[in-house]
Amino acid sequence: MNNSLQNAINEKLLTFYKNGPSSLIETYKYVLTAKGKRIRPMLTILTSKSIYGNYDKSFIPALCIEILHNFTLVHDDIMDNDSIRHGKQTVHKKWNDAHAILSGDMLLAVSLQKLIETNPSNRVLNSFMNGLLAVCEGQALDKEFETSKLVTKEKYLYMIEKKTAHLIAMSLEIGGLTYNCSKKTAKNLFNFGILIGKAFQIQDDLLEIMSSSDNMKKTLESDIILEKKTYPIILCREIDNNKINKILNQKNKDIKNIIKNLREFITINKVDKIIDNYIEDMYTEAYKLFKKIKFKNSKILIEFTNKIKNRTM
């Protein structure tokens, strides 16, 4: 089911913006044909399917969430000066910053336009707009952290809750809200999403150090260049702050050597194991919430969230 659903998502996405300036149409196709995982729309659709037995009402809103997500990526790549996204040149590298800003704005407008065309309830619209605001606030905090000498785990977790986890939580919530689910169900879906969303980002932070640009299909060096306070770096600093300063502040900023030394530090001090255990704990908490929701058949949603949990790229 998942492969056919992803194909249906990809096909329908390309129909949403066909009339406009040729430069924007070209960029829309370029962004939406990239090999993204489609995690967010899949979560929306599978939530509806698992609880209500179908997803007719949530299919278009799910696609709007995916377009919103891509809007955030286009602008995020400009701010971080990333060169690769989903295995392709980022929009601002292929064209220029001005074109990328305009293209991001277009993606946001299309996501809102198509959502409104579905005549959404106030609950769906509020959820969508809250998600948009949260991701902007999360990105603002992430940028502020670049110039902060100390970022605690608590501050970091609050930042990723807004920047990453909220859109994942919103995706699940809207899967229920499109069918007018109860407030209790919406809350449990949202909180479930917050937990797996934070786990997703922490896992991503670790993979960006321990994996490779080819596997991840995106630029990995920018976090180090911008001195991002990611979860693995925060844990490493707790163990030996002086050592991490020496690694990150090497002369000439030899990125390959910095990553090599970070990997060695993480492996020796078992930081990767600490993170794996923390992710496992979050999923355990998430599935406690999952059990409070009445499903017709939760198997497909469980299988998909397990794929997210066990990903290696």
C-alpha positions in Angstrom: 0.0 0.0 0.0 2.8 2.4 0.9 4.4 2.4 -2.5 1.2 2.9 -4.4 0.2 5.7 -2.0 3.6 7.5 -2.4 3.2 7.2 -6.2 -0.3 8.7 -5.9 1.1 11.5 -3.7 3.9 12.3 -6.2 1.6 12.3 -9.2 -1.1 14.5 -7.6 1.5 17.0 -6.2 2.6 17.9 -9.8 -1.0 18.9 -10.7 -1.2 21.7 -8.1 0.7 24.5 -9.9 0.5 24.4 -13.7 -0.4 28.0 -14.5 2.0 30.9 -13.7 5.4 32.3 -14.7 7.4 29.6 -16.4 10.3 30.2 -13.9 8.1 29.3 -10.9 6.4 26.4 -12.7 9.9 25.0 -13.4 11.0 25.4 -9.8 7.8 23.9 -8.5 8.4 20.8 -10.5 12.1 20.7 -9.6 11.3 20.8 -5.9 8.4 18.4 -5.9 10.1 15.8 -8.1 13.0 15.5 -5.6 13.2 12.1 -3.8 11.7 13.2 -0.5 10.5 10.5 1.9 6.9 12.0 2.0 6.8 11.1 5.7 4.3 13.9 6.6 1.6 13.2 4.0 1.9 9.5 4.6 1.3 10.0 8.3 -1.8 12.1 7.6 -3.2 9.6 5.2 -2.4 6.5 7.2 -3.9 8.1 10.4 -7.2 8.5 8.6 -7.0 5.1 7.1 -6.2 3.5 10.5 -8.9 5.2 12.4 -11.7 5.7 9.9 -11.0 3.1 7.2 -10.5 5.6 4.4 -8.6 8.8 3.6 -10.7 10.6 1.0 -11.1 13.7 3.1 -7.4 13.9 4.2 -5.6 13.2 0.9 -5.5 16.8 -0.4 -4.7 18.3 3.1 -1.9 15.7 3.3 -0.4 17.1 0.1 -0.7 20.6 1.4 1.4 19.6 4.4 4.1 18.2 2.1 4.2 21.4 0.1 4.4 23.5 3.3 7.3 21.2 4.4 9.1 21.9 1.2 8.6 25.6 1.5 10.4 25.4 4.9 13.3 23.4 3.3 13.8 25.9 0.4 14.1 28.8 2.9 16.1 26.8 5.4 18.7 25.9 2.7 19.2 29.6 1.9 19.8 30.5 5.6 22.2 27.6 6.1 23.8 27.9 2.6 23.2 24.2 1.9 24.0 23.0 -1.6 22.3 19.6 -1.7 18.7 18.6 -0.8 17.1 15.3 -1.6 20.1 14.4 -3.8 19.7 17.5 -6.0 21.2 21.0 -6.0 19.3 23.3 -3.6 17.1 25.9 -5.3 19.3 28.9 -4.3 22.4 27.1 -5.7 20.8 26.1 -8.9 19.3 29.6 -9.5 20.0 32.3 -6.9 18.8 33.5 -3.5 16.1 35.8 -4.9 14.6 33.1 -7.0 14.7 30.7 -4.0 12.9 33.1 -1.7 10.2 33.8 -4.3 9.9 30.0 -5.0 9.5 29.3 -1.3 6.8 32.0 -1.0 5.0 30.4 -4.0 5.1 27.0 -2.3 3.6 28.4 0.9 0.8 30.2 -1.2 0.0 27.0 -3.1 -0.2 25.0 0.1 -2.7 27.4 1.6 -4.7 27.9 -1.6 -5.2 24.2 -2.1 -6.0 23.6 1.6 -8.7 26.3 1.5 -10.2 24.8 -1.6 -11.0 21.7 0.4 -13.2 23.9 2.6 -11.4 22.8 5.8 -13.0 23.1 9.2 -11.6 25.8 11.6 -9.9 23.0 13.5 -7.9 21.8 10.4 -7.1 25.4 9.4 -6.0 26.3 12.9 -3.8 23.2 13.1 -2.2 24.1 9.8 -1.5 27.7 10.7 -0.2 26.8 14.1 2.2 24.4 12.4 3.4 27.1 10.0 4.1 29.5 12.9 5.8 26.8 15.0 8.3 25.9 12.3 9.1 29.6 11.7 9.7 30.0 15.5 11.8 26.9 15.6 14.0 28.0 12.8 14.4 31.4 14.5 15.6 29.6 17.7 17.9 27.4 15.7 19.5 30.5 14.2 19.8 32.2 17.6 21.6 29.1 18.9 24.4 29.6 16.4 25.7 32.6 18.3 25.0 31.1 21.8 27.9 29.7 23.7 25.8 27.3 25.7 22.6 25.6 24.7 21.1 23.1 27.2 19.4 19.9 26.2 16.1 21.4 27.4 16.4 24.4 25.1 17.4 22.2 22.2 14.4 19.9 22.7 12.1 22.9 22.8 13.6 24.2 19.5 13.2 20.9 17.6 9.7 20.5 19.0 8.8 23.6 17.1 11.1 23.3 14.0 10.6 19.6 13.3 8.3 17.7 15.6 5.3 20.1 15.3 4.8 19.5 11.6 5.0 15.7 12.1 2.5 16.1 15.0 0.3 18.3 12.9 0.3 15.7 10.1 -1.1 13.1 12.5 -3.6 15.5 14.0 -5.0 16.6 10.7 -5.4 13.0 9.7 -7.9 12.9 12.6 -9.3 16.4 12.3 -10.4 16.0 8.7 -12.8 13.4 10.0 -13.8 15.6 13.0 -12.2 13.4 15.6 -12.7 14.1 19.3 -10.5 16.6 21.1 -9.0 13.7 23.1 -8.1 11.8 20.0 -6.6 14.9 18.4 -4.5 15.6 21.5 -3.2 12.0 21.6 -2.4 12.0 17.9 -0.6 15.3 18.3 1.4 14.3 21.4 2.3 11.0 19.7 3.6 13.0 16.8 5.7 15.4 19.0 7.5 12.4 20.5 8.3 10.6 17.3 9.1 14.0 15.7 11.7 14.8 18.3 13.1 11.3 18.0 13.3 11.8 14.2 15.3 15.0 14.5 17.7 13.6 17.2 18.3 10.6 15.0 18.8 12.9 12.0 21.4 14.8 14.0 23.3 11.7 14.7 23.1 10.4 11.2 24.4 13.7 9.8 27.7 13.0 11.7 27.9 9.2 11.4 26.5 8.8 7.9 27.4 10.4 4.6 26.1 13.1 2.3 25.5 10.4 -0.4 23.3 8.3 2.0 21.5 11.3 3.5 21.0 13.0 0.1 21.7 16.4 1.6 24.6 18.6 2.7 26.0 17.6 6.0 28.9 20.1 6.5 26.8 23.2 7.2 25.8 22.2 10.7 29.5 22.1 11.6 30.4 25.3 9.7 27.5 27.1 11.4 28.3 25.6 14.8 24.8 24.1 15.2 24.1 22.9 18.7 22.8 19.5 17.7 21.9 16.8 20.3 25.1 14.8 19.8 27.2 17.9 20.1 25.5 18.9 23.3 26.0 15.4 24.8 29.7 15.4 23.7 30.2 18.8 25.3 28.8 17.4 28.6 31.4 14.7 28.5 34.5 16.8 27.5 33.8 20.4 26.5 37.5 21.3 26.0 38.0 18.3 23.7 35.0 19.2 21.5 36.2 22.8 21.3 39.6 21.6 20.0 37.9 19.3 17.5 35.5 21.9 16.2 38.0 24.8 16.1 40.8 23.1 14.2 42.9 25.3 12.0 41.6 25.7 8.4 38.3 24.1 9.4 39.1 20.8 7.7 35.5 19.4 7.7 36.5 15.8 6.8 39.0 15.7 9.7 36.5 17.3 12.1 33.8 14.7 11.2 36.4 11.9 11.6 37.4 13.1 15.1 33.8 13.6 16.1 32.9 10.1 15.0 35.8 8.7 17.0 34.7 10.7 20.1 31.1 9.6 19.8 32.1 5.9 19.4 34.6 5.8 22.2 32.3 7.6 24.6 29.2 5.6 23.4 27.3 8.7 22.7 25.5 6.9 19.8 24.3 4.3 22.3 23.0 7.0 24.7 21.1 8.5 21.8 19.7 5.2 20.6 18.4 4.5 24.1 16.9 8.0 24.3 15.1 7.5 21.0 13.8 4.1 22.2 12.5 5.7 25.4 10.6 8.3 23.3 9.0 5.7 21.1 8.0 3.7 24.2 6.2 6.8 25.6 4.7 7.5 22.1 3.2 4.1 21.9 1.6 4.5 25.3 -0.4 7.4 23.8 -1.0 5.3 20.7 -2.9 2.7 22.7 -5.3 5.4 24.0 -6.6 5.9 20.4 -9.4 3.8 19.0 -8.3 2.4 15.6 -10.2 0.2 13.1 -6.8 -1.2 12.1 -3.5 0.4 13.4 -1.2 -2.0 11.7 -0.2 0.1 8.7 0.4 3.2 10.8 2.5 1.2 13.3 4.5 -0.3 10.4 5.2 3.1 8.9 6.3 4.7 12.2 8.6 1.7 12.8 10.2 2.4 9.4 10.8 6.0 10.5 12.3 4.7 13.7 14.6 2.2 12.1 15.8 4.3 9.1 19.5 4.6 8.4 19.3 7.6 6.0 
